[in-house]
């Protein structure tokens, strides 16, 4: 029996067993209600409302403290002797690598195809709101993180939910928090294996095959798929063995590189079509309030834009605090401010650049997709670049690979922290997880397991319900932490040596941006 027939049999068997479960779960988690002629997924409304609430609660913190957040990333307020494993910049790039991915390339193309150019406007607005939510959850992640005897750090909703709720509400809060923590760990672990690992490897392999001759090319065979899977698994396994410091060292180089390549390519297309920019911007603004051919009109464009942004930047889902919790800091709110830059980079910058490139280039495939034809998002984005850069599909392939590898690495770390919370931090437990995770990377190039990936998406957004309830209950804690950090900032400005006492053997974190 050939490898192709074996993998096809596995796909069919898995789909046959899990499809009813995945379908039911998807209908529950992504339940929609009719609004103004279109359907609104309640989970998207849940995420957007959280962004609105926290934006108001913290007085537009994402705008008022944006410059301060950049200063913190640059190391301006670092302190000697701070507990943690990585600096602010490394924590940010590790978390960004988990959100900036194929969704920014393919998902945005789908959004502007269904919702028109106007979806871009609402996508930006949702990204701005998500910055406040990210600030809250990451501040809590650092506040209630667990520092182990060996100096490593664990954080995330599995830690701040039980500790924070116990601190605020006593015994009942502790019991509720523990139940929510176990659920959060399981949901993150499941998504990490299927959405953060298998899916990323599968899609990057598909893009690589498409530019190397398709199924008849060098990598189109089952042997080529197996080789690709083993190669990715080996790279991921090696980095995972080094923990968050190793992952941060890789992502702190990989994320700027991949974002730089992609944004430069976008700028080239925009500059070549510079005369079309005013009309493109006008169509985005006009389409936001007067869209044509979009189900539900303005609300339809708004919902599609919000949906794309919410799914892309993961604000409120509780995943990013796991990476941010490893930061070297004495002030939890300092990393919360750093984290608010994450949705800005992911949604306001990268997603918007993709949308603007497609609108300006106006490739034929985009028109066909808007007319109702089933065209893949990556194809539309690739065609937009190809109007100016005929060789760009090869560069896009490199970008897709970089996006995918960085996402696999980050979700490998998220999954590890969930696994060790559930099964303990013994060496045997950690090695078992890393073996399982690398095997999934190999399977990603051979299997699609789309049904399990659909389940993983539903699980991840179930986490948002659990996490945001906790964020509402613990928001007063975040407000106190922000006040404490702002007092420190004022003291540091008055006396630049303030806060630099402590361990003289530890040098200040040096960061280059």
C-alpha positions in Angstrom: 0.0 0.0 0.0 1.5 3.4 -1.0 2.0 6.2 1.4 -0.6 8.3 -0.4 -3.3 5.7 0.0 -2.4 5.3 3.7 -2.6 9.1 4.4 -5.9 9.3 2.4 -7.3 6.5 4.4 -6.3 8.2 7.7 -7.8 11.5 6.5 -11.1 9.8 5.6 -11.2 7.8 8.9 -10.6 10.8 11.0 -13.1 13.0 9.1 -15.7 10.3 9.3 -15.4 9.9 13.1 -14.9 13.6 14.1 -16.9 15.5 11.4 -20.3 15.3 13.3 -18.6 16.5 16.5 -16.7 19.3 14.7 -19.9 20.4 12.9 -21.9 20.6 16.1 -19.1 22.4 18.0 -18.7 24.9 15.2 -22.4 25.6 15.1 -22.3 26.3 18.9 -19.1 28.3 19.1 -19.7 30.3 15.9 -23.4 30.7 16.4 -24.7 33.6 14.4 -27.7 35.9 14.7 -29.2 37.8 11.9 -28.3 41.5 12.0 -29.3 44.0 9.3 -29.5 41.4 6.5 -26.3 39.5 7.5 -25.2 37.0 10.1 -23.2 38.1 13.2 -21.1 35.4 14.9 -21.7 36.0 18.6 -18.1 35.1 19.5 -16.9 38.0 17.3 -19.3 40.3 19.1 -17.9 39.0 22.4 -14.3 39.9 21.4 -15.2 43.3 20.0 -17.3 44.3 23.1 -14.4 43.3 25.3 -12.2 45.6 23.3 -14.7 48.4 23.6 -15.1 47.9 27.4 -11.3 47.8 28.1 -10.7 50.7 25.8 -13.1 52.8 27.8 -12.1 51.3 31.2 -8.4 52.2 30.7 -9.0 55.5 28.9 -7.8 54.8 25.4 -4.6 53.3 26.8 -3.6 52.0 23.3 -3.4 55.5 22.0 -2.3 57.5 25.1 0.5 55.1 26.0 1.6 54.0 22.5 4.9 55.9 22.7 5.6 54.6 26.2 5.0 51.1 24.9 7.7 51.6 22.2 10.1 53.0 24.8 9.6 49.9 27.0 10.3 47.7 24.0 13.5 49.7 23.3 14.7 48.9 26.9 14.3 52.4 28.2 12.7 51.3 31.5 14.6 48.0 32.0 15.7 47.2 35.6 18.6 45.2 36.9 17.8 42.0 38.7 14.4 41.6 37.0 12.9 38.1 37.1 12.3 36.4 33.7 13.9 34.7 30.8 13.7 37.1 27.8 13.7 40.9 27.2 10.7 42.9 26.1 11.6 42.8 22.4 12.1 39.1 22.4 8.8 38.5 24.3 7.0 40.7 21.8 8.4 39.0 18.7 7.7 35.5 20.2 4.1 36.4 20.7 3.8 38.2 17.3 5.1 35.1 15.6 2.1 33.2 16.9 -0.4 35.6 15.4 1.2 36.9 12.2 0.8 34.1 9.7 -1.1 32.7 6.8 -4.3 34.5 8.0 -2.6 37.9 7.2 -1.9 36.7 3.7 -4.9 34.5 2.7 -7.5 35.5 5.3 -7.4 39.2 4.4 -7.8 38.5 0.7 -10.9 36.5 1.5 -12.2 39.4 3.7 -11.9 42.0 1.0 -13.4 39.6 -1.5 -16.5 39.0 0.6 -16.8 42.4 2.3 -15.3 44.6 -0.3 -12.5 47.2 0.3 -14.6 48.6 3.2 -13.9 45.6 5.3 -10.3 46.9 5.7 -11.6 50.0 7.6 -13.4 47.8 10.1 -10.5 45.5 10.3 -8.3 48.4 11.4 -10.8 49.5 14.0 -11.1 46.1 15.5 -7.3 45.8 15.6 -7.2 49.1 17.6 -9.8 47.8 20.0 -8.0 44.5 20.4 -4.9 46.4 21.6 -6.7 47.2 24.9 -7.8 43.6 25.5 -4.2 42.4 24.8 -2.9 44.9 27.4 -5.2 43.6 30.1 -4.6 39.8 29.6 -0.8 40.2 29.3 -0.5 42.3 32.4 -2.4 39.6 34.3 -0.2 37.0 32.7 3.0 38.6 34.1 1.3 39.5 37.5 0.4 35.9 38.3 3.1 34.0 36.5 4.9 31.2 38.2 8.7 31.4 38.5 10.3 27.9 38.9 13.4 27.1 40.9 15.5 26.7 37.7 14.6 30.3 36.7 12.2 29.3 34.0 8.7 30.9 33.9 5.2 29.7 33.3 2.3 32.0 32.7 -1.0 32.3 30.9 -4.7 31.9 31.7 -4.0 28.6 33.4 -2.1 30.6 36.0 -3.8 34.0 36.3 -7.4 32.6 36.4 -6.9 30.4 39.5 -4.5 32.8 41.3 -6.3 36.0 40.4 -9.8 34.8 41.1 -8.6 33.2 44.4 -7.0 36.5 45.4 -10.1 38.5 44.7 -12.9 36.1 45.6 -11.4 33.7 48.1 -12.2 30.0 48.2 -15.1 30.1 45.7 -12.9 32.0 43.3 -10.1 29.6 43.7 -12.3 26.6 42.8 -13.8 28.3 39.8 -10.3 29.4 38.7 -8.9 25.9 38.9 -11.8 24.5 36.7 -11.3 27.3 34.2 -7.5 26.8 34.2 -7.8 23.1 33.3 -10.2 23.9 30.5 -8.0 26.6 29.2 -4.9 24.3 29.2 -6.7 21.6 27.3 -8.1 24.1 24.7 -4.7 25.7 24.1 -3.0 22.3 23.8 -5.5 21.0 21.3 -5.3 24.1 19.1 -1.5 24.1 19.4 -1.3 20.5 18.0 -3.7 21.0 15.1 -4.1 24.7 14.3 -0.7 26.0 15.4 1.2 23.0 14.1 -0.4 20.6 11.7 -2.3 23.3 9.7 0.7 25.6 9.4 3.0 22.9 8.1 0.3 21.6 5.7 -0.4 25.0 4.2 3.3 26.0 3.8 3.9 22.6 2.1 1.0 23.3 -0.3 2.5 26.7 -1.2 5.9 25.2 -1.7 4.6 22.5 -4.0 2.7 25.1 -6.1 5.9 27.0 -7.0 8.0 23.9 -7.6 6.0 22.3 -10.4 2.9 21.2 -8.6 2.2 17.5 -8.0 4.6 16.6 -10.9 7.4 18.7 -9.3 10.3 17.6 -7.1 8.2 17.9 -3.9 4.8 16.8 -5.2 5.3 13.2 -4.3 4.5 11.5 -1.0 8.3 11.1 -0.5 8.7 14.9 -1.0 6.0 15.5 1.5 7.6 13.2 4.0 11.0 14.9 3.5 9.5 18.3 4.0 7.7 17.2 7.2 10.8 15.6 8.7 12.8 18.7 7.9 10.4 21.1 9.6 10.0 18.7 12.5 13.8 18.6 13.0 14.1 22.4 13.0 11.1 22.8 15.4 12.4 20.0 17.7 15.9 21.5 17.9 14.5 25.0 18.8 11.9 23.6 21.2 14.6 21.8 23.2 16.1 25.2 24.1 12.8 26.5 25.6 11.5 30.1 25.4 15.0 31.6 25.2 15.8 29.6 22.1 12.4 30.3 20.6 12.8 34.0 21.4 16.3 34.1 19.9 14.9 32.6 16.7 11.7 34.7 16.5 13.5 38.0 17.4 15.4 37.5 14.1 12.7 35.7 12.1 9.7 38.0 12.8 11.4 41.2 11.7 12.9 39.4 8.7 9.6 38.0 7.5 7.6 41.1 8.2 10.3 43.2 6.5 10.2 41.1 3.4 6.4 41.2 3.2 6.0 44.9 3.9 8.7 45.9 1.4 7.0 43.8 -1.3 3.7 45.6 -0.4 5.4 49.0 -0.6 6.8 48.1 -4.0 3.4 47.3 -5.4 2.0 50.5 -3.8 4.8 52.7 -5.1 4.5 51.4 -8.6 0.8 52.2 -8.5 1.2 55.4 -6.5 -1.3 57.3 -8.6 -4.0 54.7 -7.6 -3.4 55.1 -3.9 -5.9 58.0 -3.4 -8.7 56.1 -5.2 -7.9 52.9 -3.2 -8.0 54.7 0.1 -11.3 56.4 -0.9 -12.8 53.1 -1.9 -11.8 51.6 1.5 -13.4 54.5 3.4 -16.5 54.7 1.1 -16.8 51.0 1.1 -16.9 50.9 4.9 -20.0 53.1 5.0 -21.6 52.5 1.6 -20.5 49.1 0.3 -21.8 47.7 -2.9 -22.6 44.0 -3.4 -22.0 43.1 0.2 -24.7 41.1 2.1 -25.9 43.3 4.9 -24.5 46.5 3.5 -22.5 48.5 6.1 -23.1 45.9 8.8 -22.0 43.1 6.5 -18.6 44.9 5.7 -18.2 45.7 9.4 -18.8 42.1 10.5 -16.4 40.6 7.9 -13.7 43.1 8.9 -14.2 42.5 12.6 -14.2 38.8 12.1 -10.9 38.8 10.1 -9.2 41.0 12.7 -10.5 39.1 15.7 -9.3 35.8 14.2 -6.0 37.2 13.2 -4.7 39.1 16.3 -6.1 36.6 19.0 -6.7 39.5 21.4 -8.7 38.1 24.3 -8.0 34.4 23.6 -5.4 34.1 26.3 -2.6 32.6 24.2 -0.2 35.5 24.0 0.2 36.0 27.8 2.0 32.6 27.8 4.9 34.0 25.8 4.8 37.5 27.3 5.0 36.1 30.9 8.6 35.0 30.4 9.7 38.7 30.1 12.3 40.2 32.5 10.4 42.8 34.4 9.4 43.8 37.9 6.3 45.6 36.6 3.5 43.5 35.0 1.9 46.5 33.3 5.2 47.3 31.5 4.7 44.1 29.4 1.0 44.7 29.1 1.9 48.0 27.3 4.4 46.1 25.1 1.7 43.6 24.2 -0.7 46.2 23.0 1.7 46.7 20.1 1.0 43.2 19.0 -2.5 43.7 17.4 -1.2 47.0 15.9 1.6 45.1 14.1 -0.6 42.1 13.2 -3.8 43.8 12.1 -3.3 47.5 11.7 0.0 47.1 9.8 0.4 43.7 8.2 -3.3 43.0 7.4 -3.9 46.5 6.2 -0.8 46.3 3.9 -2.2 43.1 2.4 -5.6 44.6 1.8 -4.2 47.9 0.4 -2.0 45.9 -2.0 -4.9 43.9 -3.3 -7.2 46.9 -3.7 -4.5 48.9 -5.5 -3.3 46.0 -7.8 -6.9 44.9 -8.5 -5.9 41.5 -9.9 -8.3 39.6 -12.1 -8.7 36.8 -9.5 -9.9 39.4 -6.9 -12.7 40.5 -9.3 -13.6 36.8 -10.0 -13.7 36.1 -6.2 -16.0 39.1 -5.6 -18.2 37.8 -8.4 -18.6 34.6 -6.4 -16.0 32.3 -7.8 -14.2 30.0 -5.3 -10.6 31.3 -5.4 -8.1 30.7 -2.6 -6.9 33.7 -0.6 -3.2 33.0 -1.2 -3.9 33.0 -4.9 -5.5 36.4 -4.8 -2.6 37.9 -2.8 0.0 36.3 -4.9 -1.7 37.6 -8.1 -1.7 41.1 -6.7 2.0 41.0 -6.2 2.6 39.3 -9.5 1.1 42.4 -11.3 4.3 44.2 -10.5 6.7 41.5 -9.4 6.3 38.4 -11.7 8.8 36.4 -9.6 7.0 37.3 -6.3 5.3 33.9 -5.9 8.8 32.6 -4.9 9.3 35.4 -2.4 5.8 34.8 -1.1 6.7 31.1 -0.6 9.7 32.1 1.5 7.4 34.5 3.5 4.8 31.7 4.0 7.5 29.3 5.2 8.9 31.9 7.7 5.4 32.7 8.9 4.5 29.1 9.3 7.8 28.1 11.1 7.6 30.9 13.6 3.9 30.1 14.3 4.7 26.4 14.8 7.5 27.4 17.2 5.4 29.7 19.3 2.5 27.4 19.5 4.9 24.6 20.5 5.8 26.7 23.5 2.2 27.5 24.3 1.3 23.8 24.1 4.2 22.9 26.3 3.1 25.2 29.1 -0.4 23.8 28.8 0.9 20.2 28.8 3.1 20.7 31.9 0.2 22.4 33.7 -1.9 19.3 33.1 0.7 16.6 33.4 3.5 18.0 35.4 6.9 19.5 34.7 9.0 16.4 34.9 11.7 15.8 32.2 9.8 12.7 31.0 6.6 14.7 30.6 8.3 17.5 28.7 10.2 15.1 26.4 6.9 13.2 25.7 5.2 16.4 24.6 8.1 17.5 22.4 8.1 14.1 20.7 4.3 14.3 20.1 4.6 17.9 18.8 7.4 17.0 16.3 5.4 14.0 15.1 2.5 16.3 14.4 4.8 18.5 12.3 5.7 15.5 10.1 2.0 14.6 9.8 1.2 18.1 8.7 2.8 17.6 5.3 1.1 14.3 4.8 -2.4 14.8 6.2 -5.0 17.5 6.1 -7.2 16.4 9.0 -9.4 19.4 8.2 -12.1 18.3 10.5 -9.7 18.3 13.5 -8.4 21.8 12.4 -12.0 23.0 12.4 -12.5 21.6 15.9 -9.2 23.4 17.0 -10.6 26.7 15.8 -13.8 26.2 17.7 -11.8 25.2 20.8 -9.6 28.3 20.6 -12.5 30.6 20.5 -14.2 28.7 23.3 -11.2 29.8 25.3 -12.1 33.5 24.6 -15.3 33.0 26.5 -13.5 31.6 29.5 -10.6 34.1 29.3 -12.6 37.3 28.9 -14.9 36.5 31.9 -11.7 36.3 33.9 -10.4 39.6 32.4 -13.6 41.4 33.4 -13.3 40.1 37.0 -9.6 41.0 37.3 -9.6 44.3 35.5 -9.2 46.3 38.8 -6.0 44.4 39.4 -4.7 45.6 36.0 -5.6 49.2 36.8 -3.6 49.1 40.0 -0.6 47.6 38.1 -0.8 50.3 35.5 -0.8 53.0 38.2 2.2 51.4 39.8 4.2 51.3 36.6 3.3 54.8 35.7 4.6 56.0 39.1 7.8 54.1 38.4 8.1 55.8 34.9 7.7 59.2 36.5 10.3 58.4 39.1 12.7 57.2 36.5 12.2 60.4 34.4 13.0 62.4 37.5 16.0 60.3 38.5 17.3 58.1 35.6 19.2 55.9 38.1 15.9 55.0 40.0 15.0 51.3 39.8 18.5 50.3 38.7 19.6 49.0 42.1 19.7 45.3 42.9 21.8 42.6 41.4 25.0 44.3 40.2 26.1 41.2 38.3 23.2 41.4 35.9 23.6 43.8 33.0 20.6 45.8 31.8 18.8 44.2 28.9 20.0 45.6 25.6 17.5 45.6 22.8 17.8 46.7 19.2 14.7 47.5 17.2 
